[in-house]
Amino acid sequence: MVDGSPMQITLNLPDRLSQVGNFDQNDWLREIAIALFEQEQISLSRASKISSMGIMEFQKLLSDRGICIHYDMEEFEQDIQHLQSRSWL
């Protein structure tokens, strides 16, 4: 942060994860990415990279958890490029 104070994030873990004994590094990275995205600290594409998930898969995860996707024009253009590179458009 600019003023030197530490950034704080809140992790809201789904109930199913609190019951699983083998919560691994990938699970933590995914939850951190979700929290940072939800708190508007990182973009959708950055969050999907941190979580090692494709953007569409990450969007589905957010949707499953009832998290709104804040989506800007730059991210829209990245998605269009991604779809075009796969010949889906």
Distance bins in CASP14 RR format, pairs under 12 A and 6 or more apart:
PFRMAT RR
TARGET T0000
AUTHOR 0000-0000-0000
RMODE 2
METHOD distances of the structure
MODEL  1
1 7 1 0 1 0 0 0 0 0 0 0 0
1 8 0 0 0 0 1 0 0 0 0 0 0
1 9 0 0 0 0 0 1 0 0 0 0 0
1 41 0 0 0 0 0 1 0 0 0 0 0
7 32 0 0 0 0 0 1 0 0 0 0 0
7 35 0 0 0 0 0 1 0 0 0 0 0
7 36 0 0 0 0 1 0 0 0 0 0 0
7 39 0 0 0 0 1 0 0 0 0 0 0
7 41 1 0 0 1 0 0 0 0 0 0 0
7 42 0 0 0 0 0 1 0 0 0 0 0
8 35 0 0 0 0 0 1 0 0 0 0 0
8 36 0 0 0 0 0 1 0 0 0 0 0
8 39 0 0 0 0 1 0 0 0 0 0 0
8 41 0 0 0 0 0 1 0 0 0 0 0
9 31 0 0 0 0 1 0 0 0 0 0 0
9 32 1 0 0 1 0 0 0 0 0 0 0
9 33 0 0 0 0 0 1 0 0 0 0 0
9 34 0 0 0 0 1 0 0 0 0 0 0
9 35 1 0 1 0 0 0 0 0 0 0 0
9 36 1 0 0 1 0 0 0 0 0 0 0
9 37 0 0 0 0 0 1 0 0 0 0 0
9 38 0 0 0 0 1 0 0 0 0 0 0
9 39 1 0 1 0 0 0 0 0 0 0 0
9 40 0 0 0 0 0 1 0 0 0 0 0
9 41 1 0 0 1 0 0 0 0 0 0 0
9 42 0 0 0 0 0 1 0 0 0 0 0
10 31 0 0 0 0 0 1 0 0 0 0 0
10 32 0 0 0 0 0 1 0 0 0 0 0
10 34 0 0 0 0 0 1 0 0 0 0 0
10 35 1 0 0 1 0 0 0 0 0 0 0
10 36 0 0 0 0 0 1 0 0 0 0 0
10 38 0 0 0 0 1 0 0 0 0 0 0
10 39 1 0 0 1 0 0 0 0 0 0 0
10 41 0 0 0 0 0 1 0 0 0 0 0
11 17 0 0 0 0 1 0 0 0 0 0 0
11 18 0 0 0 0 0 1 0 0 0 0 0
11 23 0 0 0 0 0 1 0 0 0 0 0
11 27 0 0 0 0 0 1 0 0 0 0 0
11 28 0 0 0 0 1 0 0 0 0 0 0
11 29 0 0 0 0 0 1 0 0 0 0 0
11 30 0 0 0 0 0 1 0 0 0 0 0
11 31 1 0 1 0 0 0 0 0 0 0 0
11 32 1 0 0 1 0 0 0 0 0 0 0
11 33 0 0 0 0 0 1 0 0 0 0 0
11 34 0 0 0 0 1 0 0 0 0 0 0
11 35 1 0 1 0 0 0 0 0 0 0 0
11 36 0 0 0 0 1 0 0 0 0 0 0
11 38 0 0 0 0 1 0 0 0 0 0 0
11 39 0 0 0 0 0 1 0 0 0 0 0
12 18 0 0 0 0 0 1 0 0 0 0 0
12 31 0 0 0 0 1 0 0 0 0 0 0
12 32 0 0 0 0 0 1 0 0 0 0 0
12 34 0 0 0 0 1 0 0 0 0 0 0
12 35 1 0 0 1 0 0 0 0 0 0 0
12 38 0 0 0 0 1 0 0 0 0 0 0
12 39 0 0 0 0 0 1 0 0 0 0 0
12 65 0 0 0 0 1 0 0 0 0 0 0
12 66 0 0 0 0 0 1 0 0 0 0 0
12 67 0 0 0 0 1 0 0 0 0 0 0
13 19 0 0 0 0 0 1 0 0 0 0 0
13 20 0 0 0 0 1 0 0 0 0 0 0
13 23 0 0 0 0 1 0 0 0 0 0 0
13 27 0 0 0 0 1 0 0 0 0 0 0
13 28 0 0 0 0 1 0 0 0 0 0 0
13 30 0 0 0 0 0 1 0 0 0 0 0
13 31 1 0 0 1 0 0 0 0 0 0 0
13 32 0 0 0 0 0 1 0 0 0 0 0
13 34 0 0 0 0 1 0 0 0 0 0 0
13 35 0 0 0 0 1 0 0 0 0 0 0
13 65 0 0 0 0 0 1 0 0 0 0 0
14 20 0 0 0 0 1 0 0 0 0 0 0
14 23 0 0 0 0 0 1 0 0 0 0 0
14 27 0 0 0 0 0 1 0 0 0 0 0
14 30 0 0 0 0 0 1 0 0 0 0 0
14 31 0 0 0 0 1 0 0 0 0 0 0
14 34 0 0 0 0 1 0 0 0 0 0 0
14 61 0 0 0 0 0 1 0 0 0 0 0
14 64 0 0 0 0 1 0 0 0 0 0 0
14 65 1 0 0 1 0 0 0 0 0 0 0
14 66 0 0 0 0 0 1 0 0 0 0 0
14 67 0 0 0 0 0 1 0 0 0 0 0
15 65 0 0 0 0 0 1 0 0 0 0 0
16 23 0 0 0 0 0 1 0 0 0 0 0
16 27 0 0 0 0 0 1 0 0 0 0 0
16 64 0 0 0 0 0 1 0 0 0 0 0
16 65 0 0 0 0 0 1 0 0 0 0 0
17 23 1 0 0 1 0 0 0 0 0 0 0
17 24 0 0 0 0 0 1 0 0 0 0 0
17 26 0 0 0 0 0 1 0 0 0 0 0
17 27 1 0 0 1 0 0 0 0 0 0 0
17 28 0 0 0 0 1 0 0 0 0 0 0
17 30 0 0 0 0 1 0 0 0 0 0 0
17 31 1 0 0 1 0 0 0 0 0 0 0
17 34 0 0 0 0 0 1 0 0 0 0 0
17 65 0 0 0 0 0 1 0 0 0 0 0
18 27 0 0 0 0 0 1 0 0 0 0 0
18 31 0 0 0 0 0 1 0 0 0 0 0
20 27 0 0 0 0 1 0 0 0 0 0 0
21 27 0 0 0 0 0 1 0 0 0 0 0
22 28 0 0 0 0 0 1 0 0 0 0 0
23 29 0 0 0 0 0 1 0 0 0 0 0
23 30 0 0 0 0 0 1 0 0 0 0 0
23 31 0 0 0 0 1 0 0 0 0 0 0
24 30 0 0 0 0 1 0 0 0 0 0 0
24 31 0 0 0 0 0 1 0 0 0 0 0
24 52 0 0 0 0 0 1 0 0 0 0 0
25 31 0 0 0 0 0 1 0 0 0 0 0
25 32 0 0 0 0 0 1 0 0 0 0 0
25 50 0 0 0 0 0 1 0 0 0 0 0
25 51 0 0 0 0 0 1 0 0 0 0 0
25 52 0 0 0 0 0 1 0 0 0 0 0
26 32 0 0 0 0 0 1 0 0 0 0 0
26 33 0 0 0 0 0 1 0 0 0 0 0
26 50 0 0 0 0 0 1 0 0 0 0 0
26 51 1 0 0 1 0 0 0 0 0 0 0
26 52 1 0 0 1 0 0 0 0 0 0 0
26 53 0 0 0 0 1 0 0 0 0 0 0
27 33 0 0 0 0 0 1 0 0 0 0 0
27 34 0 0 0 0 0 1 0 0 0 0 0
27 51 0 0 0 0 1 0 0 0 0 0 0
27 52 0 0 0 0 0 1 0 0 0 0 0
27 53 0 0 0 0 0 1 0 0 0 0 0
27 61 0 0 0 0 0 1 0 0 0 0 0
28 34 0 0 0 0 0 1 0 0 0 0 0
28 35 0 0 0 0 0 1 0 0 0 0 0
28 50 0 0 0 0 0 1 0 0 0 0 0
28 51 0 0 0 0 0 1 0 0 0 0 0
28 52 0 0 0 0 0 1 0 0 0 0 0
29 35 0 0 0 0 0 1 0 0 0 0 0
29 36 0 0 0 0 0 1 0 0 0 0 0
29 47 0 0 0 0 0 1 0 0 0 0 0
29 48 0 0 0 0 0 1 0 0 0 0 0
29 49 0 0 0 0 1 0 0 0 0 0 0
29 50 1 0 1 0 0 0 0 0 0 0 0
29 51 1 0 1 0 0 0 0 0 0 0 0
29 52 1 0 0 1 0 0 0 0 0 0 0
29 53 0 0 0 0 1 0 0 0 0 0 0
29 58 0 0 0 0 0 1 0 0 0 0 0
30 36 0 0 0 0 0 1 0 0 0 0 0
30 37 0 0 0 0 0 1 0 0 0 0 0
30 47 0 0 0 0 1 0 0 0 0 0 0
30 48 0 0 0 0 1 0 0 0 0 0 0
30 49 0 0 0 0 0 1 0 0 0 0 0
30 50 1 0 0 1 0 0 0 0 0 0 0
30 51 1 0 1 0 0 0 0 0 0 0 0
30 52 1 0 0 1 0 0 0 0 0 0 0
30 53 1 0 0 1 0 0 0 0 0 0 0
30 54 0 0 0 0 0 1 0 0 0 0 0
30 57 0 0 0 0 0 1 0 0 0 0 0
30 58 0 0 0 0 1 0 0 0 0 0 0
30 61 1 0 0 1 0 0 0 0 0 0 0
30 62 0 0 0 0 0 1 0 0 0 0 0
30 65 0 0 0 0 0 1 0 0 0 0 0
31 37 0 0 0 0 0 1 0 0 0 0 0
31 38 0 0 0 0 0 1 0 0 0 0 0
31 47 0 0 0 0 0 1 0 0 0 0 0
31 50 0 0 0 0 0 1 0 0 0 0 0
31 51 0 0 0 0 1 0 0 0 0 0 0
31 61 0 0 0 0 0 1 0 0 0 0 0
31 65 0 0 0 0 0 1 0 0 0 0 0
31 67 0 0 0 0 0 1 0 0 0 0 0
32 38 0 0 0 0 0 1 0 0 0 0 0
32 39 0 0 0 0 0 1 0 0 0 0 0
32 41 0 0 0 0 0 1 0 0 0 0 0
32 42 0 0 0 0 1 0 0 0 0 0 0
32 46 0 0 0 0 0 1 0 0 0 0 0
32 47 0 0 0 0 1 0 0 0 0 0 0
32 50 1 0 0 1 0 0 0 0 0 0 0
32 51 0 0 0 0 1 0 0 0 0 0 0
32 52 0 0 0 0 0 1 0 0 0 0 0
33 39 0 0 0 0 0 1 0 0 0 0 0
33 41 0 0 0 0 1 0 0 0 0 0 0
33 42 1 0 0 1 0 0 0 0 0 0 0
33 43 0 0 0 0 0 1 0 0 0 0 0
33 44 0 0 0 0 1 0 0 0 0 0 0
33 45 0 0 0 0 0 1 0 0 0 0 0
33 46 1 0 0 1 0 0 0 0 0 0 0
33 47 1 0 1 0 0 0 0 0 0 0 0
33 48 1 0 0 1 0 0 0 0 0 0 0
33 49 0 0 0 0 1 0 0 0 0 0 0
33 50 1 1 0 0 0 0 0 0 0 0 0
33 51 1 0 1 0 0 0 0 0 0 0 0
33 52 0 0 0 0 1 0 0 0 0 0 0
33 53 0 0 0 0 1 0 0 0 0 0 0
33 54 0 0 0 0 0 1 0 0 0 0 0
33 55 0 0 0 0 0 1 0 0 0 0 0
33 57 0 0 0 0 0 1 0 0 0 0 0
33 58 1 0 0 1 0 0 0 0 0 0 0
33 61 0 0 0 0 1 0 0 0 0 0 0
33 62 0 0 0 0 0 1 0 0 0 0 0
33 67 0 0 0 0 0 1 0 0 0 0 0
34 41 0 0 0 0 0 1 0 0 0 0 0
34 42 0 0 0 0 0 1 0 0 0 0 0
34 44 0 0 0 0 0 1 0 0 0 0 0
34 47 1 0 0 1 0 0 0 0 0 0 0
34 48 0 0 0 0 0 1 0 0 0 0 0
34 50 0 0 0 0 1 0 0 0 0 0 0
34 51 1 0 0 1 0 0 0 0 0 0 0
34 53 0 0 0 0 0 1 0 0 0 0 0
34 58 0 0 0 0 1 0 0 0 0 0 0
34 59 0 0 0 0 0 1 0 0 0 0 0
34 61 1 0 0 1 0 0 0 0 0 0 0
34 62 1 0 0 1 0 0 0 0 0 0 0
34 63 0 0 0 0 0 1 0 0 0 0 0
34 64 0 0 0 0 0 1 0 0 0 0 0
34 65 1 0 0 1 0 0 0 0 0 0 0
34 66 0 0 0 0 0 1 0 0 0 0 0
34 67 1 0 0 1 0 0 0 0 0 0 0
34 69 0 0 0 0 0 1 0 0 0 0 0
35 41 0 0 0 0 1 0 0 0 0 0 0
35 42 0 0 0 0 1 0 0 0 0 0 0
35 47 0 0 0 0 1 0 0 0 0 0 0
35 50 0 0 0 0 0 1 0 0 0 0 0
35 51 0 0 0 0 0 1 0 0 0 0 0
35 62 0 0 0 0 0 1 0 0 0 0 0
35 65 0 0 0 0 0 1 0 0 0 0 0
35 67 0 0 0 0 1 0 0 0 0 0 0
36 42 1 0 1 0 0 0 0 0 0 0 0
36 43 0 0 0 0 1 0 0 0 0 0 0
36 44 0 0 0 0 0 1 0 0 0 0 0
36 46 0 0 0 0 1 0 0 0 0 0 0
36 47 1 0 0 1 0 0 0 0 0 0 0
36 48 0 0 0 0 0 1 0 0 0 0 0
36 49 0 0 0 0 0 1 0 0 0 0 0
36 50 1 0 0 1 0 0 0 0 0 0 0
36 51 0 0 0 0 1 0 0 0 0 0 0
36 67 0 0 0 0 0 1 0 0 0 0 0
37 43 1 0 0 1 0 0 0 0 0 0 0
37 44 1 0 0 1 0 0 0 0 0 0 0
37 45 0 0 0 0 1 0 0 0 0 0 0
37 46 1 0 0 1 0 0 0 0 0 0 0
37 47 1 1 0 0 0 0 0 0 0 0 0
37 48 0 0 0 0 1 0 0 0 0 0 0
37 49 0 0 0 0 0 1 0 0 0 0 0
37 50 0 0 0 0 1 0 0 0 0 0 0
37 51 0 0 0 0 1 0 0 0 0 0 0
37 53 0 0 0 0 0 1 0 0 0 0 0
37 55 0 0 0 0 0 1 0 0 0 0 0
37 58 0 0 0 0 1 0 0 0 0 0 0
37 59 0 0 0 0 0 1 0 0 0 0 0
37 61 0 0 0 0 0 1 0 0 0 0 0
37 62 1 0 0 1 0 0 0 0 0 0 0
37 65 0 0 0 0 0 1 0 0 0 0 0
37 67 1 0 0 1 0 0 0 0 0 0 0
37 68 0 0 0 0 0 1 0 0 0 0 0
37 69 0 0 0 0 1 0 0 0 0 0 0
37 70 0 0 0 0 1 0 0 0 0 0 0
37 71 0 0 0 0 0 1 0 0 0 0 0
37 75 0 0 0 0 0 1 0 0 0 0 0
38 44 0 0 0 0 0 1 0 0 0 0 0
38 47 0 0 0 0 1 0 0 0 0 0 0
38 58 0 0 0 0 0 1 0 0 0 0 0
38 61 0 0 0 0 0 1 0 0 0 0 0
38 62 0 0 0 0 1 0 0 0 0 0 0
38 65 0 0 0 0 1 0 0 0 0 0 0
38 66 0 0 0 0 1 0 0 0 0 0 0
38 67 1 0 1 0 0 0 0 0 0 0 0
38 68 0 0 0 0 1 0 0 0 0 0 0
38 69 0 0 0 0 1 0 0 0 0 0 0
38 70 0 0 0 0 1 0 0 0 0 0 0
39 47 0 0 0 0 0 1 0 0 0 0 0
39 67 0 0 0 0 0 1 0 0 0 0 0
39 70 0 0 0 0 0 1 0 0 0 0 0
40 46 0 0 0 0 0 1 0 0 0 0 0
40 47 0 0 0 0 0 1 0 0 0 0 0
40 67 0 0 0 0 0 1 0 0 0 0 0
40 68 0 0 0 0 0 1 0 0 0 0 0
40 69 0 0 0 0 0 1 0 0 0 0 0
40 70 1 0 0 1 0 0 0 0 0 0 0
40 71 0 0 0 0 0 1 0 0 0 0 0
40 72 0 0 0 0 0 1 0 0 0 0 0
41 47 0 0 0 0 1 0 0 0 0 0 0
41 50 0 0 0 0 0 1 0 0 0 0 0
41 70 0 0 0 0 0 1 0 0 0 0 0
42 48 0 0 0 0 1 0 0 0 0 0 0
42 49 0 0 0 0 1 0 0 0 0 0 0
42 50 1 0 0 1 0 0 0 0 0 0 0
42 51 0 0 0 0 0 1 0 0 0 0 0
42 58 0 0 0 0 0 1 0 0 0 0 0
42 70 0 0 0 0 0 1 0 0 0 0 0
42 75 0 0 0 0 0 1 0 0 0 0 0
43 49 0 0 0 0 1 0 0 0 0 0 0
43 50 0 0 0 0 0 1 0 0 0 0 0
43 55 0 0 0 0 0 1 0 0 0 0 0
43 58 0 0 0 0 0 1 0 0 0 0 0
43 69 0 0 0 0 0 1 0 0 0 0 0
43 70 0 0 0 0 1 0 0 0 0 0 0
43 71 0 0 0 0 1 0 0 0 0 0 0
43 72 1 0 0 1 0 0 0 0 0 0 0
43 73 0 0 0 0 0 1 0 0 0 0 0
43 74 1 0 0 1 0 0 0 0 0 0 0
43 75 1 0 1 0 0 0 0 0 0 0 0
43 76 0 0 0 0 0 1 0 0 0 0 0
43 77 0 0 0 0 0 1 0 0 0 0 0
43 78 0 0 0 0 1 0 0 0 0 0 0
43 79 0 0 0 0 0 1 0 0 0 0 0
44 50 0 0 0 0 0 1 0 0 0 0 0
44 51 0 0 0 0 0 1 0 0 0 0 0
44 53 0 0 0 0 0 1 0 0 0 0 0
44 54 0 0 0 0 0 1 0 0 0 0 0
44 55 1 0 0 1 0 0 0 0 0 0 0
44 56 0 0 0 0 0 1 0 0 0 0 0
44 57 0 0 0 0 0 1 0 0 0 0 0
44 58 1 0 0 1 0 0 0 0 0 0 0
44 59 1 0 0 1 0 0 0 0 0 0 0
44 61 0 0 0 0 0 1 0 0 0 0 0
44 62 0 0 0 0 1 0 0 0 0 0 0
44 67 0 0 0 0 0 1 0 0 0 0 0
44 68 0 0 0 0 0 1 0 0 0 0 0
44 69 1 0 0 1 0 0 0 0 0 0 0
44 70 1 0 0 1 0 0 0 0 0 0 0
44 71 1 0 0 1 0 0 0 0 0 0 0
44 72 0 0 0 0 1 0 0 0 0 0 0
44 74 0 0 0 0 1 0 0 0 0 0 0
44 75 1 0 1 0 0 0 0 0 0 0 0
44 76 0 0 0 0 1 0 0 0 0 0 0
44 78 0 0 0 0 1 0 0 0 0 0 0
44 79 0 0 0 0 1 0 0 0 0 0 0
44 82 0 0 0 0 0 1 0 0 0 0 0
45 51 0 0 0 0 0 1 0 0 0 0 0
45 53 0 0 0 0 0 1 0 0 0 0 0
45 54 0 0 0 0 1 0 0 0 0 0 0
45 55 1 0 0 1 0 0 0 0 0 0 0
45 56 0 0 0 0 0 1 0 0 0 0 0
45 58 0 0 0 0 1 0 0 0 0 0 0
45 59 0 0 0 0 0 1 0 0 0 0 0
45 69 0 0 0 0 0 1 0 0 0 0 0
45 71 0 0 0 0 0 1 0 0 0 0 0
45 72 0 0 0 0 0 1 0 0 0 0 0
45 74 0 0 0 0 1 0 0 0 0 0 0
45 75 1 0 0 1 0 0 0 0 0 0 0
45 76 0 0 0 0 0 1 0 0 0 0 0
45 77 0 0 0 0 0 1 0 0 0 0 0
45 78 1 0 1 0 0 0 0 0 0 0 0
45 79 0 0 0 0 1 0 0 0 0 0 0
45 81 0 0 0 0 0 1 0 0 0 0 0
45 82 0 0 0 0 1 0 0 0 0 0 0
46 53 0 0 0 0 0 1 0 0 0 0 0
46 54 0 0 0 0 0 1 0 0 0 0 0
46 55 0 0 0 0 0 1 0 0 0 0 0
46 58 0 0 0 0 0 1 0 0 0 0 0
46 74 0 0 0 0 0 1 0 0 0 0 0
46 75 0 0 0 0 1 0 0 0 0 0 0
46 78 0 0 0 0 0 1 0 0 0 0 0
47 53 0 0 0 0 1 0 0 0 0 0 0
47 54 0 0 0 0 0 1 0 0 0 0 0
47 55 0 0 0 0 1 0 0 0 0 0 0
47 57 0 0 0 0 0 1 0 0 0 0 0
47 58 1 0 0 1 0 0 0 0 0 0 0
47 59 0 0 0 0 1 0 0 0 0 0 0
47 61 0 0 0 0 1 0 0 0 0 0 0
47 62 0 0 0 0 1 0 0 0 0 0 0
47 67 0 0 0 0 0 1 0 0 0 0 0
47 69 0 0 0 0 0 1 0 0 0 0 0
47 70 0 0 0 0 0 1 0 0 0 0 0
47 71 0 0 0 0 0 1 0 0 0 0 0
47 75 0 0 0 0 0 1 0 0 0 0 0
48 54 1 0 1 0 0 0 0 0 0 0 0
48 55 1 0 1 0 0 0 0 0 0 0 0
48 56 0 0 0 0 1 0 0 0 0 0 0
48 57 1 0 0 1 0 0 0 0 0 0 0
48 58 1 1 0 0 0 0 0 0 0 0 0
48 59 0 0 0 0 1 0 0 0 0 0 0
48 60 0 0 0 0 0 1 0 0 0 0 0
48 61 0 0 0 0 1 0 0 0 0 0 0
48 62 0 0 0 0 1 0 0 0 0 0 0
48 69 0 0 0 0 0 1 0 0 0 0 0
48 75 0 0 0 0 0 1 0 0 0 0 0
48 78 0 0 0 0 0 1 0 0 0 0 0
48 79 0 0 0 0 0 1 0 0 0 0 0
48 82 0 0 0 0 0 1 0 0 0 0 0
49 55 0 0 0 0 1 0 0 0 0 0 0
49 57 0 0 0 0 0 1 0 0 0 0 0
49 58 0 0 0 0 1 0 0 0 0 0 0
49 78 0 0 0 0 0 1 0 0 0 0 0
50 58 0 0 0 0 1 0 0 0 0 0 0
51 57 0 0 0 0 1 0 0 0 0 0 0
51 58 1 0 1 0 0 0 0 0 0 0 0
51 59 0 0 0 0 0 1 0 0 0 0 0
51 60 0 0 0 0 0 1 0 0 0 0 0
51 61 1 0 0 1 0 0 0 0 0 0 0
51 62 0 0 0 0 0 1 0 0 0 0 0
52 58 0 0 0 0 1 0 0 0 0 0 0
52 61 0 0 0 0 0 1 0 0 0 0 0
53 59 0 0 0 0 1 0 0 0 0 0 0
53 60 0 0 0 0 1 0 0 0 0 0 0
53 61 1 0 0 1 0 0 0 0 0 0 0
53 62 0 0 0 0 0 1 0 0 0 0 0
54 60 0 0 0 0 1 0 0 0 0 0 0
54 61 0 0 0 0 1 0 0 0 0 0 0
54 62 0 0 0 0 0 1 0 0 0 0 0
54 79 0 0 0 0 0 1 0 0 0 0 0
54 82 0 0 0 0 1 0 0 0 0 0 0
54 86 0 0 0 0 0 1 0 0 0 0 0
55 61 0 0 0 0 0 1 0 0 0 0 0
55 62 0 0 0 0 0 1 0 0 0 0 0
55 69 0 0 0 0 0 1 0 0 0 0 0
55 71 0 0 0 0 0 1 0 0 0 0 0
55 75 0 0 0 0 1 0 0 0 0 0 0
55 76 0 0 0 0 0 1 0 0 0 0 0
55 78 0 0 0 0 1 0 0 0 0 0 0
55 79 1 0 0 1 0 0 0 0 0 0 0
55 80 0 0 0 0 0 1 0 0 0 0 0
55 81 0 0 0 0 0 1 0 0 0 0 0
55 82 1 0 0 1 0 0 0 0 0 0 0
55 83 0 0 0 0 0 1 0 0 0 0 0
55 86 0 0 0 0 0 1 0 0 0 0 0
56 62 0 0 0 0 0 1 0 0 0 0 0
56 63 0 0 0 0 0 1 0 0 0 0 0
56 69 0 0 0 0 0 1 0 0 0 0 0
56 79 0 0 0 0 1 0 0 0 0 0 0
56 82 0 0 0 0 1 0 0 0 0 0 0
56 83 0 0 0 0 1 0 0 0 0 0 0
56 86 0 0 0 0 0 1 0 0 0 0 0
56 88 0 0 0 0 0 1 0 0 0 0 0
57 63 0 0 0 0 0 1 0 0 0 0 0
57 64 0 0 0 0 0 1 0 0 0 0 0
58 64 0 0 0 0 0 1 0 0 0 0 0
58 65 0 0 0 0 0 1 0 0 0 0 0
58 67 0 0 0 0 0 1 0 0 0 0 0
58 69 0 0 0 0 1 0 0 0 0 0 0
58 75 0 0 0 0 0 1 0 0 0 0 0
58 79 0 0 0 0 0 1 0 0 0 0 0
59 65 0 0 0 0 0 1 0 0 0 0 0
59 66 0 0 0 0 0 1 0 0 0 0 0
59 67 0 0 0 0 1 0 0 0 0 0 0
59 68 0 0 0 0 0 1 0 0 0 0 0
59 69 1 0 0 1 0 0 0 0 0 0 0
59 70 0 0 0 0 0 1 0 0 0 0 0
59 71 0 0 0 0 1 0 0 0 0 0 0
59 75 0 0 0 0 0 1 0 0 0 0 0
59 79 0 0 0 0 1 0 0 0 0 0 0
60 66 0 0 0 0 0 1 0 0 0 0 0
60 67 0 0 0 0 0 1 0 0 0 0 0
60 69 0 0 0 0 0 1 0 0 0 0 0
61 67 0 0 0 0 1 0 0 0 0 0 0
61 69 0 0 0 0 0 1 0 0 0 0 0
62 68 1 0 0 1 0 0 0 0 0 0 0
62 69 1 0 1 0 0 0 0 0 0 0 0
62 70 0 0 0 0 0 1 0 0 0 0 0
62 71 0 0 0 0 0 1 0 0 0 0 0
63 69 1 0 0 1 0 0 0 0 0 0 0
69 75 0 0 0 0 1 0 0 0 0 0 0
69 76 0 0 0 0 0 1 0 0 0 0 0
69 79 0 0 0 0 0 1 0 0 0 0 0
70 76 0 0 0 0 0 1 0 0 0 0 0
71 77 0 0 0 0 0 1 0 0 0 0 0
71 78 0 0 0 0 0 1 0 0 0 0 0
71 79 0 0 0 0 1 0 0 0 0 0 0
72 78 0 0 0 0 1 0 0 0 0 0 0
72 79 0 0 0 0 0 1 0 0 0 0 0
73 79 0 0 0 0 0 1 0 0 0 0 0
73 80 0 0 0 0 0 1 0 0 0 0 0
74 80 0 0 0 0 0 1 0 0 0 0 0
74 81 0 0 0 0 0 1 0 0 0 0 0
75 81 0 0 0 0 0 1 0 0 0 0 0
75 82 0 0 0 0 0 1 0 0 0 0 0
76 82 0 0 0 0 0 1 0 0 0 0 0
76 83 0 0 0 0 0 1 0 0 0 0 0
77 83 0 0 0 0 0 1 0 0 0 0 0
77 84 0 0 0 0 0 1 0 0 0 0 0
78 84 0 0 0 0 0 1 0 0 0 0 0
78 85 0 0 0 0 0 1 0 0 0 0 0
79 85 0 0 0 0 0 1 0 0 0 0 0
79 86 0 0 0 0 0 1 0 0 0 0 0
79 88 0 0 0 0 0 1 0 0 0 0 0
79 89 0 0 0 0 1 0 0 0 0 0 0
80 86 0 0 0 0 0 1 0 0 0 0 0
80 88 0 0 0 0 1 0 0 0 0 0 0
80 89 1 0 0 1 0 0 0 0 0 0 0
81 88 0 0 0 0 0 1 0 0 0 0 0
81 89 0 0 0 0 1 0 0 0 0 0 0
82 88 0 0 0 0 1 0 0 0 0 0 0
82 89 0 0 0 0 1 0 0 0 0 0 0
83 89 1 0 1 0 0 0 0 0 0 0 0
END
